[in-house]
Amino acid sequence: MHSNVFSSVFNIRTTALLLIGASLIATSSAMTLREFRTLEKTGRQGTDYANYYLVGVMEGVLESHARNARNGAIPRICLTGRRPDPRIARSLFDTELKRNEGLYEADMSVQLVMINALTAAYTCSG
């Protein structure tokens, strides 16, 4: 009987730790501008990794936006049949940061900058 009590307490603790771990993983997915700048400066391939990350963020933003538009949200990014070339992700990002210099803080996400860059580059008329 004593081993059953210990076993159930152990299972409750294990389950609680797993839930806490899962919630921490789910909330730590977006890279901040500070982390992005650090990534750019690491090693010889830091800039390449940063550029690949920006391409992934751009693709993710476009897919998320398309899904939301299909579900009835008002479109904010209008590609009008065009598909942005992945090579422009870096220039979109840098242009947005220069255009709104001083607006973005180091703890803001790279994704926020990319959303605003795509919204500015592919505006919807009317």
C-alpha positions as CSV (number, residue, x, y, z in Angstrom):
1,M,0.0,0.0,0.0
2,H,2.9,2.4,0.8
3,S,4.4,1.8,-2.6
4,N,1.1,2.7,-4.3
5,V,1.1,6.1,-2.6
6,F,4.7,6.7,-3.5
7,S,4.0,5.7,-7.1
8,S,1.0,8.0,-7.5
9,V,2.9,10.9,-6.0
10,F,5.8,10.2,-8.3
11,N,3.4,10.1,-11.3
12,I,1.8,13.4,-10.3
13,R,5.2,15.1,-10.0
14,T,6.4,13.7,-13.3
15,T,3.2,14.8,-15.1
16,A,3.5,18.3,-13.6
17,L,7.1,18.6,-14.7
18,L,6.3,17.5,-18.2
19,L,3.4,20.0,-18.5
20,I,5.6,22.8,-17.2
21,G,8.4,21.8,-19.7
22,A,5.9,21.7,-22.6
23,S,4.5,25.1,-21.7
24,L,8.1,26.6,-21.6
25,I,8.9,25.1,-25.0
26,A,5.7,26.5,-26.5
27,T,6.3,30.0,-25.3
28,S,10.0,30.3,-26.4
29,S,9.7,29.9,-30.1
30,A,10.1,33.5,-31.4
31,M,13.6,35.0,-31.7
32,T,14.2,38.5,-30.4
33,L,16.1,41.1,-32.4
34,R,18.9,40.9,-29.7
35,E,19.1,37.1,-30.2
36,F,19.1,37.6,-34.0
37,R,22.0,40.1,-33.9
38,T,23.9,37.6,-31.7
39,L,23.3,34.9,-34.2
40,E,24.6,37.1,-37.0
41,K,27.9,37.6,-35.2
42,T,28.6,34.0,-34.4
43,G,31.3,32.3,-36.4
44,R,31.8,32.5,-40.1
45,Q,28.4,31.2,-40.9
46,G,26.4,33.4,-38.6
47,T,25.2,35.6,-41.3
48,D,24.1,32.6,-43.4
49,Y,22.2,31.2,-40.5
50,A,20.5,34.5,-39.9
51,N,19.5,34.8,-43.5
52,Y,18.1,31.3,-43.5
53,Y,16.1,32.2,-40.4
54,L,14.7,35.3,-42.1
55,V,13.5,33.2,-45.0
56,G,11.8,30.8,-42.6
57,V,10.2,33.7,-40.8
58,M,9.0,35.2,-44.0
59,E,7.5,31.9,-45.2
60,G,5.8,31.3,-41.9
61,V,4.3,34.8,-41.9
62,L,3.0,34.3,-45.4
63,E,1.5,30.9,-44.6
64,S,-0.1,32.1,-41.4
65,H,-1.5,35.2,-43.1
66,A,-2.9,33.0,-46.0
67,R,-4.6,30.7,-43.4
68,N,-6.1,33.6,-41.5
69,A,-7.4,35.1,-44.8
70,R,-9.0,31.8,-45.8
71,N,-10.7,31.7,-42.4
72,G,-12.3,35.1,-43.0
73,A,-9.8,37.6,-41.6
74,I,-9.2,40.8,-43.4
75,P,-6.1,40.5,-45.6
76,R,-3.2,42.8,-44.7
77,I,-0.7,41.3,-47.1
78,C,-1.8,41.2,-50.7
79,L,0.5,39.3,-53.0
80,T,-1.9,39.4,-56.0
81,G,-0.7,36.2,-57.4
82,R,3.0,36.9,-56.8
83,R,5.2,34.8,-54.6
84,P,8.1,36.7,-52.9
85,D,11.5,35.3,-53.8
86,P,13.2,34.0,-50.6
87,R,16.3,36.0,-51.4
88,I,14.4,39.3,-50.6
89,A,13.7,38.3,-47.0
90,R,16.9,40.0,-45.8
91,S,16.3,43.2,-47.8
92,L,12.7,43.4,-46.6
93,F,13.9,43.0,-43.0
94,D,16.7,45.6,-43.2
95,T,14.5,48.1,-45.0
96,E,11.8,47.8,-42.4
97,L,14.4,48.4,-39.6
98,K,15.8,51.4,-41.4
99,R,12.4,52.9,-42.3
100,N,11.3,52.7,-38.6
101,E,14.6,53.3,-36.9
102,G,14.1,53.6,-33.2
103,L,10.7,51.9,-33.2
104,Y,11.8,48.4,-32.6
105,E,13.4,47.4,-29.3
106,A,15.9,44.6,-28.8
107,D,13.3,42.4,-27.0
108,M,10.8,42.6,-29.9
109,S,10.5,39.6,-32.2
110,V,12.0,39.2,-35.6
111,Q,8.6,38.0,-36.7
112,L,7.0,41.3,-35.8
113,V,9.5,43.2,-38.0
114,M,8.9,40.7,-40.9
115,I,5.1,41.1,-40.6
116,N,5.4,44.9,-40.8
117,A,7.9,44.6,-43.7
118,L,5.6,42.4,-45.7
119,T,2.5,44.5,-44.9
120,A,4.4,47.6,-46.2
121,A,5.8,45.9,-49.3
122,Y,2.6,44.2,-50.3
123,T,-0.2,46.6,-49.4
124,C,-3.8,45.9,-50.1
125,S,-5.7,48.6,-51.9
126,G,-9.1,49.6,-50.9
